[in-house]
Amino acid sequence: MNLNALSRKASKGPAPLAHGGSMDVEDMVRFARVHGAEGADEIERLCAQHGWLSEGLLEDGTRVVPFARWARACAAFGRGGVPALQPLLADPALAGFAVGVLEEVKTGESVQALVGFCASAQWQATDATHVEWKALAALNLLLSFDDGVKVDEAVMRDVLRTVTRAFDTAATPLLQSICLWTVRGAPVAESLAWVLAIDAADAGVQAARAAAIKSLRRRLSPTYKGPDGQQKRQIQRQRGASV
């Protein structure tokens, strides 16, 4: 994506320009990754030019993408990388957007930032859209699949500690299921032992538990071999085609 591409997307419909035009969040994150500080300047220019919105709920009840807050997170990342997102993670108004950028960045550094954020979470929220649960769900997407980010065993054990603590306070079956989906990204023997010891009554939690057991056993097998670069690209293309 060249420096003019984002401007073209932001300057035409179908959505009103204040709502981002034909742009989506992934475009902005990708733009910041490619163009760094120069991309951050352009994102901020477009935000001011088109009056991107900071609130996701309009007065008439319509929900829109709050591109101005996404712009804050993407511009911070463009100028300072993952470390520049840390102050945003501490801001309740921007933490969710920082988590979203970290999920899209898909690097070991972004995983570490999400793990660190989750380590201080209280897990008292009952809504899966709360930023703490969104961060855990982001770890699931980054780690639990064969084409995911590769991390060392120490990070896996950190993920397991986070998951078990979150599961103990999870107030709904959905939140418990998020924990079980995420533990697939921590394929160590202790993860499998923990999942096997869970007695799940809810059908959804039972399904998540079964999926976790299957994934962990497969990835812990001595014969398991993760995909190479070409195979990862094929998996990603297949996933994109199925969306």
N, C-alpha and C positions, 0 to 999 in steps of 0.2 A: 504494500500500500504506500504510494508516494505521498508527498506533502499536500498535493491538491486533492487527493481522493476523498479524504474525510470532509473537506469543504464542499465537494460536489454532493456527497450524500446528505450533508446537513442543510444544503440550500435548495432541496427539492422535496416534494411530497412523497407519499400521500399524507403523512401527518403534518400538522402545522409546524412551522420552523421552531417555535418555542418548545415543541414536544420532540424535537430531534429530526424532523424531516423523514428521510428514508434511512437514517443511521440507526444502528443498534449498539448496545453496550459493548459487545465483543469487538466491533469495529474500533471503538475508542481505546480499548485495552491494547489491541494489536498495534494500533497506531503509536501509542505511548511506548510500547516495547521496541518498536522498530526505530523510532525517531528520537527517543530520549528527551533531552531538555528542549530541543527545537520542537518536538512534537507537543510537549507540555505548553509551550508558548502558543502554538496554533490552537490547541484545545481551549485554552483560556480565551483566546481571541474570538473563537466561534461561539463560546458560551456567552460572552458579552454582546456580540453582534446579534445573535438570535434570541437573546433573553431566555435561555434555557431555565426551566423551573427547578426550584429547590424542593418543592413539596410534591408528593405523589398523589395527593387527593385534592381535586378541584372543589370549588364551592358547590357545584351542582352534583357532587358525589362521584364524578368520573375519575377513574384511576389512570394516571399517566406515569411514564418513566421520569423520575426526577434527575434529569441529565446534568443539572448543575452540580449535584453532589457526586455523581459519577465522575464529572470533570475534575472535581477537587481531588478525588482519589487517584485518577489516572495521571493528572498533572504531577502529583506528588511522586508517584512511581516513576514517571518519565524523568524527573530531575534527580531522584535519589534512590531509585530501586526499592527493594523490599524494606530496607531500614527506614525509609521515609514514610512508610505506611504505619509504623509503630505508633506515632502520636495520634493518628486517626483511629487506631484500634482502641485507644483510651477515651475517645470522644463518643458518647452514646449516639449522637446525631450522625456520625460518619462511620462508625465501626462496621456496620453492615456492608457499606460500600467498599471499605478496605478489604473485608473478607471476600467479597465478590471479585475484586482484582486479584487477590492472592490465589483464589481458585482458578482463575483464568491463566495466571502466570505459569503454573505447572512446573515448578522447580523444587529441588531439595530445600532451597532457602525459603520458598513460600510455605512449604510443608512445616518447616521448623517454626516459622512465625505463627502459623495456625495452631500448632501443638502448644507453643508458649501461651497463646491467648487462651486456649482451652484449659491449660493447667491452673489458671486463676479463676475459672468460671465457677459459679455456685450451683448451676443446674436447677434453680428453683422455678424457672419459667415453665408454664404448661403448654405454651404455643410453639409449635415446631418452626415458626418463622422468626422466633426470637434469635438475636444475633449469636448467642452461644450455641444453640442447636444448629444454626446455619453453618457455623464454623466446623462443627462436628460432621455435618453432612458434606461439607467441602472436603474434609479429610477422607471421607468415604469415596468420593469421586476421584480424588487424586491418588489413592493408594490401593483400592480394593480390586482393581482390574488388571489383567495381564499387561496392558499397555500403560500402566500407571507409572508414577514417579518412583524411582528406585531409592530406597533409604536403607541405612544400616540398622543392625539389630537394636542398638541403643534407642533409636527413634521409634522402632516398633514397640519396644517395652514402654516408652513414654505414652504411645498411643493406647496401649493396653491399660495402663494405669488410669488414663483419662476416661476411657470407655467404661471401665468397671465402676468408677466413681459416679459417672453420669447415670449409669444403669440403676445404681442403688437409689437414686433420687428421682428417676424418671416417673412422671405422674400418669402417663398414658401409654397404652400399647404401642402407639406410633413412635413415641420417644424411645421406648425400649427397643423397638425394631431398628431405629436409626443407630443405636449403640451396636446392635448385633451385625448390621450391615457394615459398620465401620471397622469392627474388629477383624474383618477379613483382610484388612490392610496391615495387620500385625501378625504375620504368620510365624509365631514362635510357639513352642510346646505349651507354654502356660496359657496362651490364648485358647487353644483347643480344650485344655482341661477346664478352663472357666466356662466355656460355652456348654460343654458336656454336662456340667453340674447344674445348669439352669433348668428349673422345672417351670415350663411355660404353659399357662392355661389358655390364653388367648390364641385363636387360630392364626392371626397375623404374626404374632410373636413366634409361634411355633414354626411358621414358614421361614421367618428370618433366621431363626436358630438353625433350622435344617440347611439353609443356604450357607450360613457361616461354617457349619461343620464340614459340609462338602468342599467348600473353597479352601479352608484351612488344611484339611487332610490332603487335598491335591497339591497345595503349595508347599506343604511340609514333606511330601514324598521325596525320597532320595532320587527318584527318576524325573522329578519336575525340572523343566528347563524353560525359563521365561523366553518370550519372543525376542528376536533380534530387531534391529532398526526397521528393516523392510516389513517384517511381520507386524510390528507395531503400527506402521503407517496403514497397512491393509486393515487392521482391526479398527483404526480410527475412521477410515473411509467407510467401512461397513456400518459403524455406529452412526455416522453422519447421514448415511443413506436411509437408515431405519427411522430417523427422527421425523 
